[in-house]
Amino acid sequence: MLTLSIPSNIELLIYVHTLVHSEFVDIMGNCLTLEDLKICFSLFCCVYGVGTLGMPGNYARAGPAWATVALVFMAIANIYASVCMSKVMLKAPASVKTFGDMGEWCMGPFGRWIAVISQLLVCVMIPMVFLVLGGILLMILFPNSYDQTTWICLMGVSLLPVCLIPTLKEGAGAAAAGAIGTLLADAIALYLLVSNMTPKTQTLFDPELSFKGVVSVFGNLSLAYGAGIIIPALQREHSDPTRMPRCIIATLVLISVLFFVISVTGYSVTGCQIPGNLLFAVAGSSLGFTSSRGGVVLAFLFMQMHITIAFAIIFFPAFFIMERLVLGLHKDAFSLTDQDFNAMETPEQDKNQVRSAMMSQRDEDLAHINEDYKKSHAYIRVAILRIVMVVIAVIVSVVLKDHFMDLQSFVGASSMALCCMILPLVFYFKTFSDTLPIWEKIFVVLVILITSFLAVYVSIDTGKTLFNPDSAGPNPPVFPFCSAEHAYVVYTNTSHYKPHP
């Protein structure tokens, strides 16, 4: 057993205060405008998703102390990286509109390729997580019907018509429905868990700490904090982009608080026996109780609603990228010119003029895209390409269906961390290296090194399980996060110990 000590939090608290003080004062002094609140709402709806389900499991893996440290670190790192992405876009010319544009403007063709590849991985791999989770949910919702493989295939078929729509304008309504679905699923699952596990008659036990157990929470936390993939689009929509950092801080702080509440609530009644997924904790009887079937159905249906909506929204950027790379479409949309690389700042203009210009450029880009789809036989090729991509996603999901938690961690560590944390910080350092104070340079480099190490370690560790799994033993533990003496026996539920007639 590896013994870990908790580091002092004094330096961390001092830095957090320095980092967010000016923005926090700005928020409290000037408040958020109505447009700011709309941006916050859209950001919340796009970030708050399936990552919430693994929060109590993070505490079961790493223990409450180290899991809290990990959550605080990831909250600070992601908020800072997201604000850095916004600041780079503020520095760049107005024609820098996408993450790929940002990479090219900061680091040339290599920057565009690494940005596009990381974004493509995110937009392809997260739908695979959705398919695997959806297959599990449907199999539990409809027992004795189809197996998980069949449900995954049926999900792919049912989602295909939406994926074949030329362009998807998800709008606030669809994003809101997805976030509300997650909120309701979390709330119902936590209510079922707490009500059935209270009062407890036995002492809760913490997991047996190990280095692997502590760092394994990085993947799920990376998946949960996926703000980077939506920030460029939201910033293009704001009439005053300089207010984006306060929108990012306010929203991600709220989300972090919710993550903490979900984590502590779930772990406080189960200890290390909580499964890796919150919904799975209330679906069966492994914890010594059987939940209300109606409550389980509602929680699962709300999460299934989120999956259905989010699948197409997240997959569409991958469609667009592949149509450009494979079919040669959309060359005129979102393209940079030589003068864009020489312009470090845009001239000051009236906000209304800026917004009007941005909306006009967006409409022009969409017009280019629609014209591409109207070319002779163009959409037939587009439809074939999209069908192939969905089929590949379904096949990979079926192959990896028995390792959902490892798949979730692998996606978070391998792609989401690169796209939403590491690259934004690299671009920020490259853009502002001449003006950053030494303490901020040190902080940026430390965060890049720490997150890069964790991303590589967790990707390799979970990748081994995914692509070269060991055969399970004859009697695998019921509660793998607990020590051997507590890995098989339920010890936290009153109904398990009450005398039977």
C-alpha positions in Angstrom: 0.0 0.0 0.0 1.3 3.4 -1.0 1.0 6.1 1.7 0.3 9.6 0.5 0.4 12.8 2.4 -1.7 15.8 1.8 0.3 18.9 0.7 -0.2 22.3 2.3 -2.9 24.4 0.7 -1.6 27.8 1.8 0.3 28.5 -1.5 -2.7 27.2 -3.5 -5.1 29.5 -1.7 -2.8 32.5 -2.2 -2.6 31.9 -5.9 -6.3 31.3 -6.3 -7.0 34.6 -4.6 -4.5 36.4 -6.9 -5.8 34.7 -10.0 -9.5 35.3 -9.6 -9.7 38.4 -7.4 -9.8 41.0 -10.1 -12.4 39.1 -12.2 -14.4 38.3 -9.1 -14.5 42.0 -8.0 -15.5 42.9 -11.5 -18.4 40.4 -11.5 -19.6 41.5 -8.1 -19.2 45.2 -8.9 -20.7 45.4 -12.3 -22.8 42.2 -12.2 -23.4 40.1 -15.2 -25.4 41.7 -18.0 -28.4 39.9 -19.6 -26.2 38.9 -22.5 -23.5 37.6 -20.1 -26.1 35.5 -18.4 -27.1 34.0 -21.8 -23.5 33.1 -22.5 -23.2 31.6 -19.0 -26.4 29.6 -19.6 -25.1 28.3 -22.9 -21.7 27.4 -21.4 -23.4 25.6 -18.5 -25.6 23.6 -20.8 -22.7 22.5 -23.0 -20.3 21.5 -20.1 -22.6 19.9 -17.5 -23.2 16.4 -18.7 -22.2 12.7 -18.3 -19.0 13.6 -16.4 -21.2 14.3 -13.3 -22.0 10.6 -13.0 -18.5 9.7 -12.1 -17.9 12.3 -9.3 -18.8 10.1 -6.3 -16.7 7.3 -7.8 -13.7 9.7 -7.9 -14.0 10.0 -4.1 -14.2 6.2 -3.9 -11.0 5.7 -5.9 -8.9 8.4 -4.3 -10.4 9.0 -0.9 -12.1 12.2 0.2 -8.9 14.2 0.9 -7.0 13.5 -2.3 -10.2 13.5 -4.4 -11.0 17.0 -3.1 -7.4 18.1 -3.9 -7.8 16.7 -7.4 -11.2 18.4 -7.9 -9.8 21.8 -6.7 -6.8 21.5 -8.9 -8.8 20.5 -12.0 -11.3 23.3 -11.3 -8.5 25.9 -11.1 -6.6 24.5 -14.1 -9.7 24.3 -16.3 -11.0 27.7 -15.4 -7.6 29.2 -16.0 -7.1 27.4 -19.3 -10.6 28.5 -20.5 -9.9 32.1 -19.6 -6.5 31.8 -21.4 -8.3 30.6 -24.5 -10.6 33.6 -24.3 -7.7 36.0 -23.9 -5.9 34.6 -26.9 -9.0 35.1 -29.0 -9.3 38.7 -27.8 -5.7 39.3 -28.9 -6.1 37.6 -32.2 -7.8 39.3 -35.2 -11.5 39.0 -35.7 -11.0 36.5 -38.5 -9.8 33.9 -35.9 -13.1 32.2 -35.2 -12.3 28.5 -34.5 -9.9 26.5 -32.3 -8.1 25.5 -35.5 -7.8 29.2 -36.5 -6.3 29.9 -33.1 -3.8 27.2 -33.4 -2.7 28.4 -36.9 -2.5 32.0 -35.8 -0.4 31.1 -32.7 1.9 28.3 -34.2 1.3 28.2 -37.9 0.3 25.0 -39.8 1.5 22.7 -37.0 -0.7 24.6 -34.6 -3.8 24.2 -36.8 -3.2 20.5 -37.3 -2.7 19.7 -33.6 -5.7 21.8 -32.7 -7.9 20.2 -35.4 -6.8 16.7 -34.5 -7.4 17.1 -30.8 -10.9 18.6 -31.5 -11.7 15.8 -33.9 -10.7 13.2 -31.3 -13.0 14.9 -28.8 -15.9 15.1 -31.2 -15.6 11.5 -32.3 -14.7 9.8 -29.0 -17.3 11.4 -26.7 -20.2 10.1 -28.9 -18.7 6.6 -28.4 -19.0 7.2 -24.6 -22.6 8.2 -25.1 -23.3 5.1 -27.2 -21.9 2.7 -24.6 -23.6 4.5 -21.7 -26.9 4.6 -23.7 -26.7 0.9 -24.4 -26.3 0.1 -20.7 -29.2 2.4 -19.7 -31.5 0.9 -22.3 -30.6 -2.6 -21.3 -31.5 -1.8 -17.7 -34.6 0.1 -18.6 -35.9 -2.8 -20.7 -34.6 -6.0 -19.1 -35.0 -9.4 -20.8 -35.3 -7.6 -24.2 -32.1 -7.0 -26.1 -28.4 -7.1 -25.1 -26.2 -4.1 -24.9 -24.7 -4.6 -28.4 -28.2 -4.6 -30.0 -29.1 -1.4 -28.1 -26.0 0.4 -29.2 -26.7 -0.5 -32.8 -30.3 0.6 -32.5 -29.1 3.9 -31.0 -26.8 4.5 -33.9 -29.6 3.9 -36.4 -32.1 6.1 -34.5 -29.5 9.0 -34.3 -28.5 8.7 -37.9 -31.3 10.9 -39.4 -30.3 13.8 -37.2 -26.7 13.3 -38.2 -27.6 13.6 -41.9 -29.1 17.0 -41.5 -26.8 19.3 -43.5 -26.2 21.8 -40.7 -27.3 21.7 -37.1 -28.3 24.8 -35.2 -28.7 23.3 -31.8 -29.9 26.6 -30.2 -30.4 27.3 -26.5 -33.5 25.1 -26.3 -31.7 21.8 -27.2 -28.7 22.6 -25.1 -30.9 23.5 -22.1 -32.9 20.3 -22.5 -29.7 18.3 -22.3 -28.4 20.1 -19.2 -31.8 19.9 -17.5 -31.9 16.2 -18.2 -28.5 15.7 -16.5 -29.6 17.8 -13.5 -32.8 15.8 -13.0 -31.0 12.5 -13.5 -28.4 13.5 -10.9 -31.0 14.8 -8.4 -33.2 11.7 -8.7 -30.2 9.3 -8.4 -28.8 11.1 -5.3 -32.3 11.1 -3.7 -32.7 7.4 -4.2 -29.2 6.7 -2.9 -29.4 8.9 0.2 -33.0 7.8 1.1 -32.2 4.1 0.8 -28.8 4.3 2.6 -30.0 6.4 5.5 -29.7 5.8 8.4 -26.5 3.8 8.3 -25.6 1.2 11.0 -22.0 0.7 10.1 -18.9 2.9 9.8 -18.0 4.0 6.4 -14.5 3.0 5.1 -12.2 4.9 2.9 -10.5 3.2 0.0 -7.0 1.9 0.2 -4.9 4.7 -1.2 -2.5 4.1 -4.1 -0.8 6.3 -6.6 -2.9 4.7 -9.4 -6.1 5.2 -7.6 -5.4 8.9 -7.0 -4.3 9.8 -10.5 -7.1 7.7 -12.1 -9.6 10.4 -11.3 -7.9 12.7 -13.8 -9.7 11.1 -16.8 -13.2 11.6 -15.5 -12.5 15.1 -14.3 -11.0 16.0 -17.7 -14.1 14.7 -19.4 -16.4 16.6 -17.1 -14.6 20.0 -17.7 -15.0 20.3 -21.5 -15.5 24.0 -21.8 -12.7 24.6 -24.4 -14.6 23.0 -27.3 -17.4 25.6 -27.1 -15.6 28.8 -26.0 -14.6 30.0 -29.5 -18.2 29.7 -30.7 -19.7 31.5 -27.7 -17.1 34.3 -27.8 -18.0 34.9 -31.5 -21.6 35.4 -30.4 -20.9 38.0 -27.7 -21.2 41.7 -28.7 -18.5 42.5 -26.1 -16.0 39.6 -26.1 -13.9 41.3 -23.3 -16.6 40.1 -20.9 -16.1 36.5 -21.7 -13.5 35.8 -18.9 -16.0 36.7 -16.2 -18.7 34.5 -17.9 -16.3 31.6 -17.9 -15.3 32.1 -14.3 -18.8 32.5 -13.0 -20.1 29.4 -14.9 -17.3 27.0 -14.2 -17.2 28.0 -10.5 -20.9 27.1 -10.3 -20.3 23.8 -12.1 -17.4 23.0 -9.8 -19.6 23.6 -6.7 -22.2 21.2 -8.2 -19.5 18.6 -8.8 -18.4 18.9 -5.2 -21.9 18.6 -3.9 -22.6 15.5 -6.0 -19.3 13.9 -5.0 -19.7 14.5 -1.2 -23.4 13.5 -1.2 -22.8 10.2 -2.9 -19.7 9.3 -1.1 -21.0 10.3 2.4 -23.6 7.4 2.4 -21.6 4.7 0.7 -17.9 5.2 1.2 -15.7 3.2 -1.1 -18.6 1.0 -2.1 -20.1 3.6 -4.5 -19.9 2.3 -8.1 -18.0 4.3 -10.7 -21.3 5.6 -12.2 -23.9 7.2 -10.0 -26.8 5.8 -11.9 -25.5 2.2 -11.5 -25.5 2.7 -7.7 -29.3 2.9 -7.7 -30.1 0.5 -10.6 -29.4 -2.8 -8.9 -29.2 -4.3 -5.4 -25.4 -4.5 -4.9 -25.6 -1.9 -2.0 -28.2 -3.9 -0.1 -31.4 -2.1 -1.3 -33.7 -2.0 -4.3 -34.7 1.5 -5.4 -38.1 2.5 -6.6 -38.4 1.3 -10.1 -40.2 4.5 -11.1 -37.4 6.6 -9.8 -34.8 4.6 -11.6 -36.7 4.8 -14.9 -37.1 8.6 -14.6 -33.4 9.1 -13.8 -32.3 6.8 -16.7 -34.8 8.5 -19.1 -33.5 12.0 -18.3 -29.9 10.9 -18.8 -30.9 9.2 -22.1 -32.5 12.4 -23.2 -29.2 14.2 -22.5 -27.3 11.6 -24.5 -29.6 11.8 -27.5 -29.3 15.5 -27.7 -25.6 15.8 -27.0 -24.6 13.0 -29.4 -25.5 15.0 -32.6 -24.4 18.4 -31.2 -20.9 17.1 -30.4 -20.5 14.9 -33.5 -21.3 17.7 -36.0 -17.9 19.5 -35.7 -16.3 16.2 -36.6 -18.5 15.9 -39.6 -17.5 19.4 -40.7 -13.8 18.7 -40.2 -13.8 15.4 -42.1 -15.9 16.9 -45.0 -13.1 19.5 -45.3 -10.2 17.0 -45.1 -11.6 14.1 -47.1 -14.1 15.7 -49.5 -12.4 19.1 -49.9 -15.5 21.1 -49.0 -15.8 24.3 -46.9 -12.5 25.6 -48.1 -13.8 29.2 -48.2 -15.4 29.1 -44.8 -13.4 29.9 -41.7 -10.2 30.6 -43.7 -7.4 32.9 -42.6 -5.6 35.3 -44.9 -2.0 36.4 -44.8 -2.8 39.7 -43.3 -4.4 38.0 -40.3 -1.1 36.7 -39.1 0.4 40.2 -39.1 -2.5 41.9 -37.3 -2.0 41.4 -33.5 -4.9 43.7 -32.6 -8.1 44.8 -34.2 -8.9 48.5 -34.2 -11.4 49.8 -31.6 -14.9 50.0 -33.0 -18.4 50.6 -31.8 -19.8 47.5 -30.2 -22.8 47.5 -32.5 -20.6 47.7 -35.5 -18.4 44.8 -34.2 -21.4 42.6 -33.6 -22.9 43.5 -36.9 -19.7 42.6 -38.7 -19.4 39.3 -36.8 -23.0 38.3 -37.6 -22.4 39.2 -41.2 -19.3 37.1 -41.4 -21.0 34.2 -39.7 -23.9 34.4 -42.2 -21.4 34.5 -45.1 -19.6 31.4 -43.7 -22.9 29.5 -43.4 -23.8 30.6 -46.9 -20.5 29.1 -48.2 -21.2 25.9 -46.3 -24.8 25.6 -47.7 -23.5 26.3 -51.2 -21.0 23.4 -50.9 -23.8 21.0 -50.0 -25.8 22.1 -53.1 -23.0 21.2 -55.6 -23.6 18.3 -57.9 -23.5 15.0 -55.9 -21.9 16.8 -53.0 -24.4 15.8 -50.4 -24.5 12.2 -51.5 -20.8 12.0 -50.7 -21.4 13.9 -47.5 -24.1 11.5 -46.4 -21.9 8.5 -47.2 -19.0 9.9 -45.2 -21.3 10.7 -42.2 -22.8 7.2 -42.3 -19.4 5.7 -42.3 -18.3 7.8 -39.4 -21.4 6.8 -37.3 -21.0 3.1 -38.2 -17.3 3.2 -37.1 -18.4 4.9 -33.9 -21.0 2.1 -33.3 -18.5 -0.6 -34.1 -15.8 0.8 -31.7 -18.5 1.3 -29.0 -19.6 -2.4 -29.3 -16.0 -3.6 -29.0 -15.4 -1.4 -25.9 -18.8 -1.9 -24.3 -17.5 -3.9 -21.4 -15.1 -1.2 -20.2 -17.3 1.9 -19.9 -15.4 3.5 -17.0 -12.0 2.9 -18.6 -13.4 4.3 -21.9 -14.7 7.4 -20.1 -11.3 8.0 -18.4 -9.4 7.3 -21.6 -11.4 9.8 -23.6 -11.0 12.4 -20.9 -7.3 11.9 -20.5 -6.3 11.4 -24.1 -8.3 14.0 -26.0 -10.3 16.3 -23.7 -7.3 17.2 -21.6 -5.3 18.1 -24.8 -8.0 20.1 -26.4 -9.3 22.0 -23.4 -6.3 22.4 -21.1 -2.9 21.7 -22.6 -3.2 23.3 -26.0 -5.0 26.5 -24.8 -2.2 27.0 -22.2 0.5 26.4 -24.9 -1.2 28.9 -27.2 -1.6 31.4 -24.4 2.1 31.1 -23.4 3.2 31.5 -27.0 1.0 34.6 -27.5 1.8 36.4 -24.3 5.2 35.1 -23.3 6.8 38.6 -23.7 4.4 40.2 -21.3 3.6 37.5 -18.7 5.1 38.0 -15.2 7.5 35.4 -14.1 5.1 33.9 -11.5 2.5 33.3 -14.2 5.0 31.8 -16.6 6.0 29.3 -13.8 2.3 28.5 -13.1 1.5 27.9 -16.8 4.5 25.7 -17.3 3.7 23.7 -14.1 0.1 23.2 -15.1 1.1 22.1 -18.6 3.7 19.6 -17.2 1.4 18.2 -14.6 -1.6 17.8 -16.9 0.6 16.3 -19.6 2.0 13.7 -17.3 -1.4 12.8 -15.9 -2.9 12.6 -19.4 -0.1 10.3 -20.7 -0.2 8.1 -17.6 -4.0 7.7 -17.5 -4.2 7.2 -21.2 -1.7 4.4 -21.1 -3.2 2.8 -18.0 -6.8 2.8 -19.3 -5.6 2.1 -22.8 -4.1 -1.2 -21.7 -7.5 -2.2 -20.2 -9.4 -1.1 -23.3 -7.3 -2.6 -26.0 -5.5 -5.5 -24.2 -7.7 -6.4 -21.3 -6.7 -9.0 -18.7 -9.0 -11.9 -18.2 -11.2 -11.4 -15.2 -10.6 -13.7 -12.2 -13.2 -16.3 -11.2 -14.5 -14.1 -8.3 -14.0 -10.4 -9.1 -14.6 -8.0 -6.2 -18.1 -6.5 -6.0 -16.6 -3.2 -4.7 -13.2 -2.8 -6.5 -12.4 0.5 -4.9 -12.4 -1.0 -1.4 -9.6 -3.0 0.3 -9.8 -6.7 0.1 -11.6 -7.2 3.5 -14.5 -4.9 2.4 -14.6 -5.7 -1.3 -17.3 -8.3 -1.2 -19.7 -7.6 1.7 -22.3 -4.8 1.9 -21.7 -2.9 5.2 -23.5 0.4 4.9 -27.2 -0.3 4.4 -29.7 -0.6 7.2 -31.9 -3.0 5.4 -29.0 -5.4 5.0 -28.5 -5.7 8.8 -32.1 -5.4 10.1 -33.4 -8.6 11.7 -35.6 -10.7 9.5 -38.7 -12.4 10.8 
